Amino acid sequence: MKKIIFLSILLLVLVYPLFSANTYRIGVLISSTGDLGGEYSSLTRSLLERFNSLEATPQRVEEIEFRLMQIETREKAKTVDKTLNGKKLEENTLLPLSSVKEQSFAIEFEYIQQSQEIINKALQNDTLILQHLAFLDNLDSILVISFSKIDTFDRFVVNWYSAYLHECNTVDDQLITDTNKKEIKKIILRSFMNLFDKSEYSLVSISSNTPSLSVNVDTVQYDNKDLLMFESGLKEFSFTAPYHKSMNKEIDLKKNEIIEFEINLEKEEFTPILISSALHISPTISTLGVVSLPYIYSSVSLPFIITQEQNGYTSKQIVVDSPLDSIDISLKREQFGYKNIVPEVQNAFYASLVRSVIVSGTSIIFASIFPKGEIDGIDTIHSFFNGVTLVSSIETIYRLFDYYEKTKYSTIK
């Protein structure tokens, strides 16, 4: 039983490369210096992710078969090692590799992480070091990309090492003179297009001020709208966005063409919305500003947010992202603690009550000492005291109701 399990595991290890033969493994080594070193590195990685397949040319078939033979050689080396250590192995455990017959290969990028000394040797096209890296990471080829500073320019160099041919050649060498990031992106992308069988593809760049614009080309959706790659021919572009009218556009793309255009979709028209409230409030609408209620929002622009903050009430936000006929804004009173609100309104009520008692008492005492009609002009003074007493009484009643309103929802702790 142990012998069967051992043979099964060994067979799986040897047969696995046959099933992964349709993958073309490329090692990537990026070296960047200067002010934009980090940006160049991240930009290069993002652009490489756009390429996922290669044509199965005769040379690439030979490169993959060579790599698979190296895997078989490694297994033989392990077998020899075990034999030398006195471990008996079954005969005929190694299976012959079948030829590669795919029409295209999926690209698998492997980013190489090595010491600076190794990287410097690789940048100098040291084929012995490159062969060592290819053997370590089981690679068909190695892409060595370097960005360096020369005076006021940035130099962009791409070297390609083939493990099968054991050769390293420079496939691109340019001076980047334009500091415009979009132009830099075009230069790097075009270099990769020439390298990965897309030299005749067209580039389409779409700019827009429409939020959340979605781009579909021949029913395929594209999240990135900058420098899209397409084969030449007639393409159907479809543009959509929430709360906007969709648009279709046919473009006949030529080989190696670069097309840039701007798309701004027209907003949809919605029925007016009545915004009201039982309270006397003036909310803020994100697309308009502060408005007084009731308000009829006629030229509706979705989505929008209604924000209301009112003393004594909890603040509120209403997100409106679909057409409505009306919106009623209701606010809840804040649940204050007893100790936070009672002292202020209570003191105001007591002060008003004391003033009212003093004014009323003074008026009564004055009227008892100086009755009306006894002295010339005394009636005017009586009228004055009566007026002050009335005003003081009204203020006391107001303070009483204010005290009630502000404490009826409070929690006594």
C-alpha positions in Angstrom: 0.0 0.0 0.0 2.8 2.4 0.9 4.5 1.6 -2.5 1.3 2.5 -4.4 0.9 5.8 -2.5 4.6 6.7 -3.2 4.2 5.9 -6.9 1.0 8.0 -7.1 2.7 11.0 -5.5 5.7 10.7 -7.7 3.5 10.3 -10.8 1.5 13.5 -9.9 4.7 15.5 -9.5 6.0 14.3 -12.9 2.7 14.7 -14.8 1.9 18.2 -13.4 4.2 20.0 -15.8 2.2 18.5 -18.7 -0.9 20.2 -17.6 0.8 23.6 -17.1 2.5 23.5 -20.5 0.0 26.2 -21.8 1.5 28.8 -19.4 4.4 31.0 -20.6 6.3 32.1 -17.5 8.0 35.5 -17.6 10.2 36.8 -14.9 10.0 40.5 -14.4 12.9 42.6 -12.9 12.2 46.3 -12.5 14.9 48.8 -11.6 14.0 52.5 -11.3 15.9 55.5 -10.0 15.3 59.2 -9.8 12.4 61.3 -8.6 9.8 59.1 -10.3 11.4 55.8 -9.5 8.5 54.4 -7.3 5.9 55.7 -9.8 7.6 54.1 -12.7 7.7 50.8 -10.9 4.0 50.8 -10.0 3.0 52.0 -13.4 5.0 49.3 -15.1 3.3 46.6 -13.0 -0.2 48.0 -13.7 0.5 48.0 -17.5 1.9 44.5 -17.5 -1.4 43.2 -16.0 -3.2 44.2 -19.2 -1.4 41.4 -21.1 -2.6 37.8 -20.4 -1.8 35.8 -23.5 0.8 35.2 -26.2 0.7 33.6 -29.7 2.1 30.1 -29.8 5.0 30.8 -32.2 7.5 28.0 -32.9 10.2 29.6 -30.8 7.9 30.0 -27.8 6.8 26.3 -28.1 10.5 25.4 -28.1 11.1 27.6 -25.1 8.3 26.0 -23.1 9.3 22.5 -24.0 12.9 23.4 -23.0 11.6 24.6 -19.6 9.6 21.4 -19.1 12.6 19.3 -20.0 14.5 21.2 -17.3 11.8 20.2 -14.8 12.3 16.6 -15.9 16.0 17.0 -15.5 15.5 18.3 -12.0 13.4 15.2 -11.2 16.2 13.0 -12.6 18.7 14.8 -10.4 16.5 14.2 -7.4 16.4 10.5 -8.3 20.1 10.3 -8.6 20.5 12.0 -5.3 18.2 9.5 -3.6 20.0 6.6 -5.3 23.4 7.8 -4.1 21.9 8.0 -0.6 21.0 4.3 -0.7 17.2 4.7 -1.3 15.8 2.3 -3.8 13.5 3.7 -6.4 11.2 1.9 -8.8 12.3 1.7 -12.4 10.5 3.6 -15.2 9.0 6.2 -12.9 9.8 9.1 -15.3 7.3 9.8 -18.0 8.2 11.3 -21.4 6.9 14.8 -22.1 4.4 15.3 -24.9 4.9 18.1 -27.4 3.2 21.5 -26.8 0.2 22.0 -29.2 -1.6 25.1 -27.9 -2.5 27.9 -30.3 -1.8 30.5 -27.6 -0.3 30.6 -24.1 -1.5 32.3 -20.9 1.1 34.7 -19.6 2.2 34.2 -16.0 4.4 37.0 -14.6 6.8 36.3 -11.7 8.3 39.4 -10.1 11.9 38.7 -9.2 13.1 39.7 -5.8 16.9 39.5 -5.4 19.8 41.3 -3.8 21.0 44.6 -5.3 24.2 42.8 -6.5 22.2 40.2 -8.5 20.0 43.0 -9.9 23.0 45.0 -11.0 24.4 42.0 -12.8 21.1 41.3 -14.5 20.9 44.9 -15.6 24.3 44.5 -17.2 22.8 41.6 -19.3 24.9 39.0 -17.4 23.5 35.8 -19.1 24.9 33.5 -16.4 23.0 35.4 -13.7 19.9 35.5 -15.8 20.1 31.8 -16.5 20.5 31.2 -12.8 17.3 33.3 -12.1 15.4 31.5 -14.8 16.3 28.1 -13.4 15.5 29.2 -9.8 12.0 30.5 -10.7 11.2 28.0 -13.5 10.9 30.7 -16.2 10.8 30.8 -20.0 12.0 34.3 -20.3 13.0 37.3 -18.2 11.9 40.9 -18.8 14.5 43.3 -17.4 13.1 46.9 -17.3 15.2 49.8 -16.1 14.5 53.5 -15.6 17.5 55.7 -15.1 18.2 59.5 -15.0 20.3 61.1 -17.7 20.6 64.8 -17.3 17.1 66.1 -17.5 15.7 63.0 -19.2 14.6 59.6 -18.1 15.9 56.6 -19.9 13.6 53.6 -20.5 15.3 50.4 -21.4 13.8 46.9 -21.9 15.9 43.8 -22.2 14.6 40.4 -23.0 16.4 37.2 -21.9 15.4 33.8 -23.4 16.3 30.8 -21.2 16.1 28.5 -24.3 18.4 30.6 -26.5 20.5 31.8 -23.5 20.6 35.2 -25.1 19.7 38.7 -23.8 18.7 41.4 -26.2 17.7 45.0 -25.9 14.2 45.3 -27.4 13.5 49.0 -26.5 15.7 52.0 -25.5 14.1 55.4 -25.3 14.6 58.8 -23.7 11.5 60.1 -22.1 11.5 63.9 -22.6 7.9 64.6 -21.8 7.0 64.8 -18.1 3.3 64.3 -18.8 2.3 61.1 -17.1 -0.1 60.2 -19.8 2.5 60.4 -22.5 4.9 58.4 -20.4 2.2 55.8 -20.0 1.8 55.7 -23.8 5.5 55.1 -24.3 5.7 52.2 -21.9 2.4 50.6 -23.0 3.4 50.8 -26.7 6.7 49.1 -25.8 4.9 46.2 -24.1 2.4 46.0 -27.0 5.2 45.5 -29.5 6.6 42.8 -27.2 3.4 40.9 -26.5 2.0 40.5 -30.1 -0.2 43.6 -30.0 1.9 46.0 -32.1 -0.9 46.7 -34.5 -3.6 47.3 -31.9 -5.2 50.7 -31.5 -5.3 52.7 -28.3 -8.5 54.5 -27.1 -8.5 57.0 -24.3 -11.8 58.3 -22.9 -12.1 61.3 -20.6 -15.3 62.3 -18.9 -16.8 64.5 -16.2 -19.7 62.2 -15.8 -19.5 60.4 -12.4 -19.5 56.6 -12.4 -19.3 56.4 -16.2 -19.4 52.8 -17.4 -17.9 51.9 -20.8 -18.9 48.8 -22.8 -17.2 47.9 -26.1 -19.0 45.1 -28.1 -20.9 44.1 -24.9 -17.6 43.8 -22.8 -17.4 46.2 -19.9 -14.1 48.1 -19.2 -13.5 49.6 -15.8 -10.3 51.5 -16.9 -11.1 54.1 -19.5 -7.5 55.2 -20.1 -5.6 53.8 -23.1 -7.8 50.8 -23.9 -6.3 48.3 -26.4 -8.4 47.0 -29.3 -7.8 45.3 -32.6 -8.5 47.3 -35.7 -12.1 47.3 -37.1 -15.5 48.7 -36.3 -16.3 48.9 -32.6 -19.6 49.6 -30.8 -19.0 51.8 -27.7 -21.8 52.1 -25.1 -21.7 54.7 -22.3 -24.0 54.6 -19.3 -24.0 56.2 -15.8 -26.6 56.4 -13.0 -29.2 59.2 -13.5 -27.8 60.0 -17.0 -29.0 59.2 -20.5 -27.0 56.5 -22.2 -25.1 57.0 -25.4 -23.8 54.7 -28.2 -21.0 55.5 -30.5 -19.5 53.5 -33.4 -15.7 53.9 -34.1 -13.8 52.4 -37.0 -10.3 51.8 -35.5 -7.3 51.8 -37.7 -4.0 49.9 -37.0 -1.6 51.6 -34.6 -4.1 54.4 -34.1 -4.5 56.5 -30.9 -7.9 58.0 -30.4 -8.8 60.4 -27.6 -12.2 61.7 -27.0 -14.4 63.1 -24.2 -17.8 61.8 -23.3 -20.2 63.7 -21.0 -23.7 62.2 -20.6 -26.8 64.3 -20.4 -28.6 64.1 -17.1 -32.0 62.6 -17.0 -35.0 64.8 -16.2 -37.2 63.9 -13.2 -40.5 65.2 -11.9 -40.4 68.0 -9.3 -40.1 67.0 -5.7 -42.0 68.8 -2.9 -39.9 69.1 0.3 -41.9 70.1 3.4 -41.9 69.8 7.2 -44.3 70.6 10.1 -41.4 72.5 11.7 -40.1 75.9 10.7 -36.7 74.8 9.4 -34.3 75.6 6.5 -32.5 72.4 5.5 -29.4 72.2 3.3 -29.7 70.4 -0.1 -26.3 69.2 -1.4 -27.0 70.3 -4.9 -28.7 73.7 -4.1 -27.6 74.9 -0.6 -29.9 76.3 2.1 -33.6 76.4 1.2 -36.8 77.5 3.1 -39.6 75.0 3.4 -42.0 74.3 1.8 -39.8 74.1 -1.3 -40.5 72.7 -4.8 -37.3 71.2 -6.3 -38.0 71.5 -10.0 -34.7 70.8 -11.8 -34.0 67.6 -9.9 -30.4 66.4 -10.0 -30.0 62.9 -8.5 -28.6 61.9 -6.2 -28.7 64.6 -3.5 -28.6 64.8 0.3 -30.8 66.8 2.6 -29.1 67.8 5.9 -30.9 69.5 8.8 -29.5 70.6 12.1 -31.8 72.3 14.7 -31.2 73.2 18.3 -33.1 70.9 20.6 -33.5 68.3 17.8 -31.4 65.4 16.6 -29.7 66.2 13.3 -30.9 64.3 10.2 -29.6 63.4 6.7 -31.8 62.1 3.9 -30.1 60.6 0.8 -32.4 60.8 -2.2 -31.2 58.5 -5.0 -34.5 57.8 -6.8 -37.4 59.9 -8.1 -40.0 60.9 -5.5 -43.1 63.0 -5.5 -42.6 64.5 -2.0 -40.4 64.4 1.0 -41.6 65.3 4.6 -38.8 66.1 7.0 -39.6 65.2 10.6 -37.1 65.7 13.5 -37.0 64.1 16.9 -36.3 66.1 20.0 -33.1 65.3 21.7 -33.3 63.1 24.8 -31.3 65.4 27.2 -30.3 64.3 30.7 -32.0 66.1 33.5 -28.8 67.7 34.9 -27.9 69.1 31.5 -31.1 71.0 30.7 -33.1 71.7 33.9 -30.8 74.2 35.6 -30.9 76.7 32.7 -34.7 76.7 32.1 -35.5 76.3 35.8 -33.3 79.3 36.8 -34.9 81.4 34.0 -38.4 80.5 35.2 -37.6 81.2 38.9 -36.0 84.6 38.0 -39.0 85.6 36.0 -41.4 84.4 38.8 -39.4 86.5 41.4 -39.5 89.6 39.2 -43.2 89.1 38.7 -43.9 88.8 42.5 -41.7 91.9 43.2 -43.4 94.0 40.6 -46.9 92.8 41.6 -46.2 93.4 45.3 -44.7 96.8 44.7 -47.8 97.7 42.6 -50.2 96.6 45.4 -48.3 98.4 48.1 -48.1 101.6 46.0 -51.9 101.4 45.3 -52.6 101.1 49.0 -50.5 104.1 50.0 -51.5 106.3 47.2 -55.0 105.6 46.0 -56.2 106.8 42.6 -57.4 110.4 42.4 -55.8 111.7 45.6 -52.8 113.3 43.9 -52.5 114.9 40.5 -50.8 112.5 38.1 -51.1 109.5 40.4 -53.3 107.7 37.9 -50.5 107.7 35.3 -48.2 106.0 37.8 -50.8 103.4 38.6 -51.2 102.6 34.9 -47.4 102.3 34.6 -47.2 99.7 37.5 -50.2 97.8 36.0 -48.4 97.6 32.6 -45.1 96.4 34.1 -47.0 93.8 36.2 -48.8 92.5 33.1 -45.6 92.2 31.1 -43.9 90.4 34.0 -46.8 88.0 34.3 -46.7 87.2 30.6 -42.9 86.5 30.8 -43.5 84.2 33.8 -46.1 82.3 31.9 -43.8 82.0 28.8 -40.9 80.8 31.0 -43.3 78.2 32.6 -44.3 76.8 29.2 -40.6 76.8 28.0 -39.6 74.9 31.1 -42.4 72.3 30.4 -41.5 71.9 26.7 -37.8 71.4 27.3 -38.1 69.0 30.2 -41.0 66.9 29.3 -38.7 64.5 27.2 -35.8 64.6 29.6 -34.8 61.7 31.7 -34.4 62.3 35.4 -31.3 60.5 36.7 
